[in-house]
C-alpha cells in the first residue's frame, strides 16, 4: 500500500471515529485529505467514488467495523461511521519499556506529519456543524524533538519533489549544497536520515538530518521521480553506517527490580545495598545518554564523566523543553 493511501485511510478512520453521526460521502470528501475533488466535474467525482469504494473495502478487510446508515429518517443519502464499541481494543498489558516505546511512537506520530492533516480534518467537521468527540483520538502532546529538516523532507518525499539543502560533515568547516530526490526519511539507532538520489553525484546517498544546517527548499514539480520499487530505507542506512563499535565502558546504578531494558544490555551486574551496578558498552556519549534518560530516576550514571555530563545536559533539556530520547549509536554517513 502506498504511503499516501495509508495516510488517507488513517485520516478516514480518525474522521469516522470522531463523530457519532453518519457522515455522507460528500462530507467525507470535504474533510479527509486525499479525497479533494470538484464534485461538479463528472470525471473527478467518478474517480473519487472509485477511490472511496476501494478504501471502504480495505478498511473492512482490515477488520474495521465500518457502519452504513442515516442520521435521520429524512436523509436520502447513506452515511458512514465506525462503531467505537466494536473498534476499541481490550486492555493490553505492557512492560514499562514497551509502554514507553508506544508512548514515544504516538507522540512522534502527532508531531511528524499526520497530526496536521488530522487536526485540519476535525476542524472542518466542527465548521460543518458536526459534533466531534474530543476523546476519540490520541490525547498526547508532541514532545519528541525531531530535526527541523524532518517535516519538509517527509513532505517532499510524499510529493516526489526534488530538494536542496546545505549539509556539513565533520571533516569540513563549510557546508556544501546538496541536490536530492528524497525517497524517504527513517530513524536508525536514534538518529534521523533521509535517503534518496543525489543528482549532483548521480548516485544514491543518505544524509543525517542533524547535519542539515539550513532550510530545505523544494524545487521542480510534484511527481518528478519514482523511488526504487524494492527500496528498504532501514537496510540502506544500515549498510552505509556499518557496524557500531561500542568500545567504551560505563557503569550505572539501577534501582532494584527496575530498568529491565538497561539490564538486558549489561555486560556485568553487581548487587549493592543501593541497587545493582551495571557495566555497559557504548559508542557515543550523547546518543547513549539520550537513550539512558528514558529510564528516569531508575538509573544513575556513576562513570565516566562524559556520560554523566551528557545525561545531565539531556535531563536539563527535557526539563526545559520536553524531549524524549531513544537508543542511539551510529557511525557517520552522508559523505
C-alpha positions in Angstrom: 0.0 0.0 0.0 1.4 3.4 -0.9 2.2 6.0 1.8 -0.4 8.5 0.5 -3.1 5.8 0.6 -2.1 4.7 4.1 -2.3 8.3 5.4 -5.7 8.8 3.7 -7.0 5.6 5.4 -5.7 6.7 8.8 -7.3 10.1 8.4 -10.6 8.5 7.3 -10.6 6.3 10.4 -9.9 9.4 12.6 -12.7 11.2 10.9 -15.3 8.4 11.3 -14.2 7.8 14.9 -14.5 11.4 15.9 -18.3 11.7 15.4 -21.2 9.5 16.4 -23.2 10.8 13.3 -23.2 9.1 10.0 -21.2 11.2 7.6 -22.1 11.2 3.9 -19.5 10.7 1.1 -19.7 14.4 0.3 -18.9 15.3 3.9 -16.0 12.8 4.0 -14.7 14.2 0.7 -14.7 17.7 2.1 -13.0 16.6 5.3 -10.4 13.9 4.7 -7.1 14.9 3.0 -6.7 12.8 -0.2 -10.3 13.0 -1.3 -10.3 16.5 -2.6 -12.1 16.9 -6.0 -14.5 19.0 -7.9 -17.9 17.4 -7.3 -19.3 19.2 -10.4 -16.8 17.5 -12.6 -18.3 14.1 -13.6 -14.9 12.5 -14.2 -13.3 13.7 -11.0 -16.4 12.7 -9.0 -16.4 9.3 -10.5 -12.7 8.9 -9.6 -13.4 9.9 -6.0 -16.2 7.3 -5.8 -13.9 4.5 -7.1 -11.2 5.6 -4.6 -13.7 5.8 -1.7 -15.2 2.3 -2.5 -11.7 0.8 -2.6 -10.9 2.4 0.8 -14.1 1.2 2.4 -13.4 -2.3 1.2 -9.8 -2.1 2.5 -11.0 -0.9 6.0 -13.5 -3.7 6.2 -10.8 -6.3 5.1 -8.7 -5.0 7.9 -11.5 -5.6 10.4 -12.5 -2.0 10.9 -16.3 -2.0 11.9 -17.5 0.4 9.2 -21.2 1.0 9.5 -23.7 2.4 6.9 -26.8 4.2 7.9 -28.6 7.6 8.0 -28.7 10.3 10.7 -32.5 10.6 10.5 -35.5 9.2 8.5 -35.4 12.3 6.3 -31.9 11.6 5.0 -31.9 10.2 1.5 -28.1 9.6 1.2 -26.5 6.9 3.3 -23.6 7.9 5.6 -20.7 6.1 7.3 -19.3 5.8 10.8 -17.1 3.5 12.8 -18.7 1.8 15.8 -16.3 2.7 18.6 -17.7 0.0 20.9 -16.6 -2.6 18.4 -13.3 -0.9 17.3 -11.8 -0.3 20.8 -9.1 -2.7 21.8 -9.2 -4.6 25.1 -6.6 -3.6 27.8 -3.1 -4.7 26.6 -0.6 -5.3 29.4 2.8 -3.8 28.5 6.1 -3.9 30.3 7.4 -0.4 31.3 9.9 -0.2 28.5 7.3 -1.4 26.0 4.8 1.2 27.2 7.5 3.9 26.9 8.2 2.9 23.3 4.5 3.0 22.4 4.1 6.5 24.1 7.1 7.9 22.2 5.8 6.5 18.9 2.4 8.0 19.5 3.9 11.4 20.3 6.1 11.3 17.3 3.2 10.4 15.0 1.4 13.5 16.2 4.4 15.7 15.7 5.7 14.4 12.4 3.0 14.6 9.8 -0.4 13.0 10.3 -1.3 15.3 13.2 -1.6 18.4 11.0 -3.9 16.6 8.5 -6.0 15.0 11.3 -6.4 18.3 13.1 -7.4 20.1 9.9 -10.0 17.4 9.2 -11.6 17.6 12.6 -11.7 21.4 12.3 -13.6 21.1 9.1 -16.1 18.7 10.7 -16.7 21.3 13.5 -17.1 24.1 11.0 -19.7 22.0 9.2 -21.8 21.7 12.3 -20.7 18.1 13.1 -20.2 17.3 16.8 -16.7 16.0 17.3 -15.7 13.8 20.2 -12.6 15.3 21.7 -11.6 12.0 23.2 -11.8 10.0 20.0 -8.2 10.4 19.0 -4.8 10.4 20.7 -4.6 12.9 23.5 -0.9 13.1 23.6 1.1 16.3 23.2 4.0 16.3 20.8 7.1 16.3 23.0 9.5 14.3 20.7 12.2 16.5 19.2 12.9 16.0 15.6 15.3 17.9 13.4 13.9 21.0 11.6 14.5 19.3 8.3 12.2 16.4 9.1 8.9 17.9 8.0 10.0 19.5 4.7 11.9 16.3 3.7 8.9 14.0 4.5 6.6 16.3 2.6 9.0 16.4 -0.4 9.3 12.6 -0.3 5.5 12.2 -0.3 5.2 14.7 -3.2 8.2 13.2 -5.1 9.8 16.7 -5.4 13.5 17.4 -5.5 15.1 19.3 -2.7 18.3 21.3 -2.0 19.8 21.9 1.4 23.2 22.9 3.0 24.9 20.0 4.6 28.0 19.9 6.8 30.2 16.8 7.5 32.6 16.8 10.5 35.8 16.9 8.4 34.7 20.1 6.5 34.3 23.5 8.0 31.9 24.9 5.4 28.6 23.2 4.4 28.0 22.2 0.8 24.7 22.4 -1.1 23.2 19.0 -1.8 20.6 18.3 -4.5 18.5 15.3 -3.7 15.5 13.3 -4.9 14.3 12.1 -1.4 12.9 8.6 -1.3 12.0 8.7 2.4 13.0 9.6 6.0 13.9 6.9 8.5 15.1 6.7 12.1 18.0 4.4 12.6 19.5 3.8 16.1 18.1 7.1 17.4 19.0 9.4 14.6 17.0 10.6 11.6 18.2 10.1 8.0 16.9 11.0 4.5 17.7 8.6 1.8 17.5 9.5 -1.9 19.2 10.0 -5.2 21.9 12.7 -5.2 21.6 14.3 -8.6 24.9 16.1 -8.4 26.8 12.8 -7.8 24.3 10.7 -9.8 24.2 8.1 -7.0 22.1 7.0 -4.0 23.0 8.8 -0.8 21.8 9.1 2.8 22.2 12.2 4.9 21.8 12.7 8.7 19.2 15.3 9.4 21.1 16.9 12.3 23.8 17.9 9.8 21.5 19.9 7.6 22.4 23.4 8.7 19.9 25.5 6.7 16.5 25.5 5.1 15.3 22.6 2.9 14.0 24.0 -0.3 11.7 22.1 -2.7 12.4 22.5 -6.4 10.6 21.4 -9.5 7.2 19.8 -9.9 5.4 17.1 -8.0 6.0 13.6 -9.2 9.4 14.3 -10.6 10.8 10.9 -9.8 10.0 7.4 -8.5 11.9 5.6 -5.8 13.2 2.1 -6.4 10.4 -0.4 -6.2 12.3 -2.7 -3.8 13.5 0.1 -1.5 14.2 -0.7 2.1 15.2 2.5 3.9 16.4 0.9 7.1 18.6 -1.7 5.3 20.1 1.1 3.1 21.1 3.2 6.1 22.4 0.2 8.0 24.6 -0.7 5.0 26.0 2.8 4.9 26.6 3.0 8.6 28.5 -0.2 9.1 28.7 -2.0 12.5 28.7 0.2 15.6 31.9 -0.2 17.6 30.9 0.1 21.3 34.4 0.3 22.7 33.8 2.5 25.7 32.6 1.3 29.1 30.1 3.0 31.5 28.9 2.0 35.0 25.4 2.8 36.1 23.4 2.2 39.3 19.9 0.6 38.6 17.2 0.6 41.3 16.3 -3.0 42.4 13.8 -4.6 40.0 13.8 -1.6 37.7 15.2 -0.6 34.3 14.8 -4.0 32.6 15.8 -2.6 29.3 19.1 -1.4 30.6 19.8 -4.7 32.3 19.4 -6.6 29.1 22.4 -4.7 27.7 24.6 -5.1 30.8 27.9 -6.9 30.4 28.2 -7.4 34.2 25.9 -6.8 37.2 27.0 -6.4 40.8 24.4 -6.2 43.6 24.9 -3.5 46.3 22.7 -2.2 49.1 21.7 0.8 46.9 20.9 -1.3 43.8 22.7 -3.1 41.0 25.8 -1.7 39.4 25.7 -2.4 35.7 28.5 -2.2 33.3 27.6 -1.4 29.7 29.4 -0.7 26.4 28.6 2.4 24.3 29.9 4.2 21.3 28.9 7.8 21.7 28.2 9.6 25.0 25.5 11.9 23.7 23.4 9.3 21.9 23.9 6.8 24.8 22.7 9.4 27.3 19.6 10.2 25.1 18.6 6.5 25.5 19.5 6.3 29.1 17.4 9.2 30.3 14.3 7.4 29.2 14.6 5.3 32.4 14.4 8.4 34.6 15.3 8.0 38.2 15.6 4.2 37.9 19.2 4.7 36.6 22.0 6.8 37.9 25.3 7.2 35.9 28.3 6.5 38.0 31.1 6.9 35.4 32.7 8.1 33.2 32.3 11.9 33.4 31.4 12.3 29.7 28.3 10.1 30.1 27.3 11.8 33.4 27.6 15.3 31.8 25.7 14.2 28.6 23.0 12.7 30.8 22.7 15.9 32.9 22.5 18.0 29.7 19.8 15.9 28.3 17.8 16.0 31.5 18.0 19.8 31.6 16.8 19.8 28.0 13.8 17.7 29.0 13.0 19.8 31.9 13.1 23.0 29.9 11.6 21.9 26.6 10.2 18.4 26.9 12.2 16.0 24.8 12.2 12.2 24.8 15.3 10.3 23.7 15.9 6.9 22.1 18.6 4.4 21.9 21.3 5.6 19.5 24.7 5.0 18.2 25.6 5.3 14.6 28.7 5.8 12.6 29.0 8.8 10.4 27.2 8.7 7.0 26.2 11.1 4.3 29.6 12.0 3.0 
